[in-house]
């Protein structure tokens, strides 16, 4: 089934492992990870010719690219290969899924389809997770892999990445989340890979910051240190930390403050420290822009802060703008702008591009900041030979943002040689196949090993390539360079360690419920099918995923009132702790409570979260207590609080189970409010003895109307499944005997 490529030895070695076990493949960019996937797809289709296969990738352009590659290299009916993205309507995706065998999809859309029961993964014999390093936290890959392993008849997972990261804990998390049993790692130094490696020369070019930059940095660094000293005075930092406190450590400290507040610490010192930490982070960002980016991006950032201070209410911004050292830095920056001073990197970049741009050569220039990308585009466009375009993500920032259609068009122009320089953000780092890129330029080093490897991998794919990294001496640029270098070495050591020592071969180790941890299944019989209705606006909720994981059938639909409907009489309004407090402030809450009370006989409010609700917003605790009293006493609506999505899901399922048991008897208390004629008819017929909601529809379908049911003889009633002689006589007796009060 394979065409137009000859499998390499190392690809066949990887295929042998991937055929037997769920496998994580770590392979440098350009060495044919997708070809390994094509080979495995061919093998699975030969083993299970009627099965389906899914190829998942994070973005639409990447999914489209993989579909095109498969059509080129897999001898298979193109009509049975289909592309799923958010642009395809859910009902259409359901229809196409039934007709197709190879489905190429973004994970978010597929996740919604599985939640909605529009797509069943049981007949999928292989799922391929591209850019597998994303399989952490709540990313859609994680839940999809869990569902797939649970329901598939012939499960097999192939995970692909150029770099899963350097942290042992994160790599282990990726492996567990994707149920990995084997790891296959290849590097540029492996003997079977070396013959296919194209030489890529890496140059680290340094520039010295001018004195005007250094004198401005003095004011910004003094401002930053003063903020840390003020935090130290309040007892949260040591003298050593003040001298050696990085941005990463500052972010950790800020999270610690927020955690203390959430747990009820409302001291003046803690709130002052939160504000000071926010100020320090803003100064850190300004320092980073000046050191590694340039004057124009920094000026725009400072203008934004001044604007926010004049129109907003955030105390940290107002305090920072009033700081004398920060103001002094502002004045110096304005002088440099007026004098058209640029970061020395910009001139060096121009020289590098002019040197390497000849004939049909192509260059990608990467930067982390959009303002810098705009400046790079302006600067390089001054060169006659340069035909440059900006390539950024979809989010609109400062007027910049490209739709996926626009991104695809620019990439096509770059491939075809209509443009020869891409001024790109991180969106161009991941996975996109752009052949014959002669040089990749980092405007600044990046500390992330994943991003560093992804950037470098854009060149040296088919021919020799060059990587140029611009650095400012004596700045964080140098720290980031060595950080990425050491992380990459650590990554391969960690992968080797996992490959040798971790016992990934037993799936039960990954999925096993820890001893003493009672799951929902302990309380629900496997023969019981709990069913409940969820508002479709909640489809991304972790609660829904947890319910499905525990065998609860979810019906997604638009509820007029509430978020969960557990039975005809029980509806639930769900709130996180912050949302509960916010809904008090914006006057939503009482409206929702009234509607819930008027619609359901058994209304319920669930508040999820471990945060202290009295510290969430600037609202007096008595106002929150008064609202709780109003809801529970005046409206008679119970409030239950849960700590996590798992606890919420358990509570909802157990309540739904009780409601199901309550309504399974012969008498239906008729608590639903019919909304149309058919529901009214079902409502009336279900009140007959022994009928209920289960037999109301079959009776109406068989006999056509309530009148016909009333006039039916015993034999006609008994033709309906589950209505016997005794039940038929009781129905007739109720319908025909004279009324007596």
N, C-alpha and C positions, 0 to 999 in steps of 0.2 A: 504493500500500500504506500510505500515511501517512494518519492520521486524527486529528481533535481538536486539531490545531495547524497554524498557518500558518508555513511556514519564513521566517525573517528573511533579509534580504539578506546579512548577514555569515555566517550559517550556510550559505547556498548557496555563497558564495565559498570557505569552508573545505571544503565538500563537493567542489567542483571539484578542489581540490588533493588531497584525501584519496582521491578516485577514481583518481587517476593514480599516487600515490606513497605509501609508508609515511610517515605524518604524525604529528607531535607537535602537539597542539592545546592551547595555553595560553590559557584563557579564565576570566575572573573567575567566582566562584561565583554561581549563579543566572541565568547568561546562556545556558543551554541546551546544555551539552556533550553531554548524553545525547541531545538532539534531533538533533544532528549525527550521532551514532552510529546512531540509528534511520534517518535518511535514507540513510546509507551501507549499512546492512544491507539496506534495500529495494533499493538499486541492485545490490548483489552477488547478492542472491537472484534478481533479474531476469536478471542475466548468467549465473549458474550455479544454475539452479533446483533441482538435485539436491544441491547442496553443503551443508555445515554451517557454522555460524557460532558462535563462542564469545565470550562476554562475561565477562571476569575482573575481580573486585574483591576487595579484601583481607579483608573480613569477611562473615559470613553475613547480618547485617541489611542491609548495603549490596547484596549480591547479590539478596536478596529484593526490595529496593526497585527495583532495575533491572528485574527480571522483571515486577513490577507495572506499571512505567512503559511497558514494551514492550507489554504486553497492552492497555494503555489507548490507545497511539498507533500501533501497527502492526497493519494489517489482515492477520492471518496466523493460521493454525490454532493455537489455544491448546494443543491436544493435542501439537503438535510443539515447544512451548517447555517446557524442563525445568530444574529447579533441582538443581545438584550441590553438596552440602556433605559434610563429614566424617560426618554422620549417616546418609548413604546408603551402604549396604554396597558394597564394590568390585565384587562380581559383579553387583549390581543396577545400578550405574552403567554397567557394560559393556553390559548389556542395554538400558538406557534410551538410551544413546548411539546405538545402532544405529537406534532408532525415531525419534529426535528430530532436529531441524534447528537449533534455536536453544538453545544450552546456556549457562546462567548458572552460573558456578562460582567457588569460591575457588581460588587457584592451587596451594596445597599438595596438595589432593586430586587435582587434575588431574595434577600432576607425578608423583605416585605411580602414577597410572593409566598414564601414558605410559611410565614406567620399567618397569612390569610388563607392558607390551605389551597392556594391556586396551583401550587407546584409541589409534587411529592418526590422526594429524593430517593425513594426505595429502589428504583430501577437504574440509578446512576452508578455505573461501575468504576468511575474515576472522577475525582475532582482535582484540578490543578490550581494551586494558589500561587500566582505570580507576585513578586515583591513580598515574599512571605514574612519579611521582618516586620511587617505591619500587624501581624497577628498577636497583638497585645491589648490589654485593657478591654475596652468595650467595642473595639473595631469589629465590623460585621464578620470577618473571617472566623473569629473565635466561636461565635454561636453557630454559624453554618457548619463548621467542622464537627461540632458537638452533635448537632442534629443529624448530620450525615452518618456519622459513626453509629448512631443509635438506630436509624431506620433502614439503611441501605442493605440490600441482600448480598451484594458483592463489593464491599467498600474497599477503596484504594485511594490514598492521598499522595500527591506529588507536590512538594513545596519548593519554590525556586527563588533564589536571591543571590545577589553579588556580595552582600554583606549583611549578616543578621545582627551586627553590633558587636561591641567588645565586652559587654558586661555579662558575666556568667549567669546572673539571675535572669536577665532579659532573654538570653539565648535559650535558657532552660524553659522560660515561660512560653516562648514561641514553640518549642518542641512539644511541650505538654498541651498547649492549646490546639495544635494541629495533629496531635496523636502520633507524633513521629516515633518510628522504631529504629531507623537507621539514618546516619549522617554521611553524606558523600561530599568531601571537600577536595577541591583542586586549586592549586596556586600556580602562578606563572613559573615557579621553579620545578614543578613536577615533570619528570622525564617524558611522560606521555603527552603532556600539554605543551612543553617548550617548542616543539616544531611548528606549532600554530600561532605562537605569540609574535605579534608585530612589535618591533622595537619602539618604545615610547620614551623619549628623553624628557626628564623633568628638570626644569631650571627654577631656582629660587632667586628672584631678583629683589634686592633691597634698595630702599630709598631712605634718605635722612629727612626728618621733619625740619622745616625751617624754624628759625628763632621765634617768629610770630606765632607759630603753632605751640611751641614749647612754653612761651610766656602765658598764653591763654590756658594751656593745660594746668599751669600752676594754680590759677584761680579756681578752675573746676575741681581739681583734686583737693584743694583746701576746703572748698565747699562740701565735698563728699566726706572728708575726714571729720569736719565739724558736726555733720549729721550723726556720724557714728559715735563721736564723743558724747553727744547729747543722749544717745541711747545708753551708752556706758554709765552716764550719771544716774540713770534710772535703774541701774543694776542688772542690765541684760547682756552686757559685753565686758570682756576683760581688756586690759591695756594691749595685750598681744594681738587680740582680735582686731582692735581698731587699726593697728599698723598693717595687718595682713588679711583684710576681709575682702573676699572676692564677690563678684556678682552672684555666683552660684550659692555661696554661703548666705548672702543677703536674702535671696529668694527663700531659702530654707527657714531663715529667721522670721521672715514675713508670714510664712505658712504656720510657724509655731505661734505667732501672735494671734492669727486668725483662729487657730484651734483653741487657744486659751479663752478667747472671747466667746466662741461657740459653746464652750463648757461652762460659761457663766461668769468669767472674770470681767468685771465692769469697772475696774479701777481707772483712775485718771491716767496713771503711768502707762498702762497698756495701750490706751487709745492714742496717747501722745507718741508712743513708740511706733504704732502702726503708721501714723502720719509721717514720722521721721524716716521710716524705712521706705515709704513710697517716694519721698523726696530724694533719698539717696539713690534709689533705682533710676529715677529720672536723670540725675546727675551722671550716673554710670553710663547711661545710654548716650548722653551728650559727649562724654569722654570717648566712648567707642566710635561715634560718628566722626569726631575730630581726628582721632588717631588713625583710623583705617579707611574712612570714606572721603571726607572733604568738607569744604566750607559751606557750599550750597545746601547739601542735605542737613547740616547742623543748623543753618540759619532757618530753614523751613520748620525744623523741629522746635526751635526756640520761639518762632512766631506763633506756632500752634499753642505752645504753653502760655504765652502772653494772652492770646485770644481766649483760651480756656479760663484763665485767671480772671479776666474782665467780665466774662459772661456766665461762668459756672459758679458752683458753690463748694467745690472740692478744696478743703483747707490746705492739703499738701501742696497743691499747685500755687495757691495764693502765697503761701509762706516761702516757697522756693523762688518765685519771681521777685519777692521783696528782699531776698538774701543779698548782701553787699557783694560778696565774691561772685555770685552768679551774675549779678548786674554788671560787674567789671568784665567778666568773660563776654557778655552780650555786646558791650561797647567795642571790645577788641575784634570780635567776629564781624561786626558791622564795618569796621575800618578795613578788614581784609576783603570783604565783599566789595566795598567801594573801590578798592585798589585792584580788583580782579585777580586776587591771589587764589591759586588752585592747589589742591593736594599734589605733591610731586609724583604720586602714582599715575595721575592722569596724563602727564607728559610722557612718562615711561611707557604707559599703555599705548599711546599713539605711536611711539617709536617701534614697539614690538609688532603692532599690527602692520605698519608700513613695511617692516622687514620681512614678514612672513606672507604677506598677501601678494601672490603673483599668479598669473594665469587663472586657473580654475580652482584655486585653493579656497577652503572654507574655514572659518574661525567661529568658535563660540566663546563669548566673554560672560563669565558668571559673576553676579554680585548678589548679596543678601538683601539689599535695600533698593526699593523702587526709585526713590529720588536719585540714587547713584546711577541706576540703570538709565534713567532719562538723561542724566548728564553725560554718561558714557556714549549714548546714542548721538547726542548733539556733537560731542567732541570728535567721534570717529567719522561722522557724516561730513566733516570738513575735508576729509581725505578724498581725493578725486576717484580713486579706484574702489572705494568702499560703497557697497550697497547694503545698508544695515537696516534691521528692523528690531523693534522691541518684542520680546517673547516672555510674557508674564502670565500669572494665573487669572482665574475668572473674577475673583473678588475685586471690586472697584476701590482703589486707593488713590487719592489725589488725581482722580480722573483717568487713571490707568487701570485697565482690566480687559481681558480678551475672552470671548466666548470660546467654547470648544471648537466650534466651526471656524472661527478666526484663527485659532491655534493651528488647526489642521492645514488651513490654507497657507499660513506662513511656513510651516514645515515642508509642505510640497514645493513652495517657492525656493526654499533653502536647498532641498534635494536636487531640484532642477537647475540650480545655479542662477536663478533670477535675483537672489540676494546672496551675499557671501559672508555676512557677519550677523550672528544672532547675539543681541544684548539681552541676556536671559537671567531669570530668577531661578529658584530651585525647581520650578515646574519642569524645566528641561533636563533635570538631573536623572529622573527615574525612568529607566526602561525604554525610552523612545529610540527606535532604530534610525539613526541618522548616519548613513554610510559616508566614508571618505571625508571625515572632519580632520583637517590637517593639524589644527592646533586648538587647544582648550586653554583659556586664560582665566585664572582665579584672580579677581580684583582684590580679594582678601582670602587668607587661609580660613578654613572652617574646622572647628574642633571635633565635629561629628565624623566618626570613621565611615559611617554609612554614606553620608553626603560626599565626603572626600573621594571615596572609591567610585561612587556613581558619577561624579563630575569627570574624574580621570578616564572613566570608561567610555566617554563620548568620542575619544580619539584612539587611533591605533587599532582599529577594528579590521580593516581590510589592507591598509598600508601603514607605513611608519607614521608615527604621530609625535606630537610634542605637547607637553604641559608646561605652562609658565605660571608661577605663583608670585604675585606681587606682595611685598611685605614692607612695612614701615619699621625701621630699626628702633629697638628699645620700647616697643609697644606690645599690646596683647596679640598682635599679628604673630610675633615670634612664639609666644606661648601656645597659640592655637595650632601653629605648624607642628610643634613637638607633641602636643596633645594628640592630634590625629595620628601621628607617626607611631607613638607608643600604643595607642588604642588598637591600631591595625595589627601590630605584633601580638598584642594581648588577645585579639579576636581569634587568630589562628591557633594560639596555644589553648584557648578555652575550647574551641571546636574539637581539637585533637583530644583534649581531656574528656570531653563529653563522649566522643566517639569510642574511646577506649574503656572508660570507667562507668559511664552512666548506664543503668539498666533500662533502656527504652523499649526493650522488646516485648514487654507485657502490657497490653492496653489496660488491664485492670488496675495497674499501678497508677495510671493517669486518672482513671474515671472512678476509682473506688471511693466510696463515702467514708470519711474517717470514723474510726470507732467512737461511739458515744454521740455522734452527730446524727440526730434523727431527721430523716428527710420526710418530705410530704408523702412519699410512697408507704411509709410506715403506718399511715392512717387511712390510706385509700386502697381498697381492693382493686386488683388488676382487672376484675370483671366490671367494675364501675366506670362509666364514662361520664365524668363531670363535664358540664358544658356551661359556658357563660358568654355573654355578649360584651364586647369592648368597643368604645368609641374609636373610630379609625384614626382620629388625631393622636391617639396614644400608641400607635403602632411601633414607634421606636423605643418604647419603654422597656427597661430591664425586667419589670414585673411580668409583662406578657411573655417574654422569653423564658422566664423561670416557670411560669404556669405551663407553657408548652413542654418544657423539659420534664415536667412531672406528669405528663399525660393528660392535661386538661385540654379539652377541645375549645378553641377560640373562634367565635363568630365576630368578625370585624364589620362594623356598620356605623352609620352616623346616628348617635344618640342625641335626642333633643335635650335631654336632661341627664346630668351625671356622666361619669367616665366608665363605670362598670355596671352592668345589669346582671345580677346574680340569680334572679327569678322574676316572676311576674310582679312580685310585691316588694322586692328588695333591690334598691339602687344605691350606688356608692359614688360619692364625690371624693376624688383623690387629690391630695395636696402634699407637696414637700413642705418642710418647715419654712423655708424662705418664701415659698409661694403663698402659704397660708397667711403669713404676716403681710405680704404685699397685697393680697386680696382684701385685707382689712382696710389698708390705706387707700386703695383705689375704688372702694365701695362695691366690689364684685361679690363679696362673700355672702352678705345677707340675701341678695337677689338669688344666688345659687341655692342657698339653704331653703328659701321659700319655694322655689321651683321643685326642688327635691322632695320637700314635704308634701306638696300638692300632687306629685306624680306617683309616689310610692308609699305604700302603707308602712313599710319598714325601711326608712331612709337611714343612711349611715355616712359619716365622714371619717376618712382615714388620713392621718397626718404621718408622713414618713420622714425619718431623719433623727440623728442623735444630737443635732444642734440645740442650743438653748434658744427657744423662740423669743425670749424676752430681750435678747441681745442682737436680734437680726437687723432691725432698722431703728431709725430715730423715732420711736413710738413709746409712750409711757406704758410700763407693765400693767397698770390698772386698766388701760384701754383693751389690752389683749385679754385680761381676766374677765372684763365685762362682756366681751364678745363671746368668750367660751361659755359664760353663764347664760347669755341670751340664746345661744344655739341649743344648749342642752336643756335648759329649764323652760324658756319661753316657747321655743319651737319643738321641744321634745325630741331632738335629733341627737343620737349618741355620737360621741367622738372617740375613736380608738387611735392610739399612736403606735407605730412600728419603727424599728431602728434601721431596717434595710429592705431592699427589694425582695430578698428571699423571705423575710418575715411577712411582708405584705402579701406576697403570692400565696404563702401557706394559709394566711388568714382568709383571703378571698376564696380559696379552694374549699376550705373547711366549711365556710358559711354557705357556699354554693351547694356543697354536698348535703348539708342539713336541709336546705331549701328543696333540693331534689327529692330527698326522702319524705319531706312533709307533703309534697304535691303528688307523690306516687300512689297515695290512697285513692279510694273511689270517689270521695267527695271533693270537689274543687270549690274553694271559697270565692272564686270569681273576683279577683282583685285587679286584673288588668283593665285598662280603659280602651275599648275598641276604637280604632281610628277610621275604619272603612266598613262597607257593607259586609264583605266576606268575614271580617273579624267579628262583627256583630252577630252574624249567623253562627259562626263557630262558638261564640260566647254563649248563645242561647242553647245550642245543642249540647255543649260540654257540661251544662248543668244537669242533664238527664242522669239518672242513677247508673253508675257503672261505666259511664262514657268518658267524661273528663276530656282534657285537651288532646289526649292521644287518639281517641276514637272518633272525635267530632268531625275531623276532615274526611276519613274514610266513609262515614255515614252520609255526609253531604255529597261526596263524590258519587257514591253508589245510587242514592235515591234522588239527588238533584235539588231538593229544597226542604225547608222545615215542614211545609204543608204535606209533602209526600211522606216524610218520616212519620208525621202524626197519623197519616192514613194507611201506613204500611201494615201488612199482616205479619204474623210471626215468622213465616218462611222467608219473607222479603228481608226482615231485620236480621235473620240468622245467616243470610248470605254474606253479610259483612264479617270479615275475619275478626276473631276474638269475641264475637257476640253469640252466646249460646242460648239455649231454651230459657234458662232462668233469667238471664239479663234482658232478653227480648220481652218476656212477660212483664218484667218490672217497668221497662220503658213504656210499654203499652198501657199498663195500669196508670202510670203518672199522666199520660197524655189523654186518656179516655174517661177516667172516673170523674164524677161531679165534685166540684170544690165545696169544702165545708170548713168554715173558719173555726 
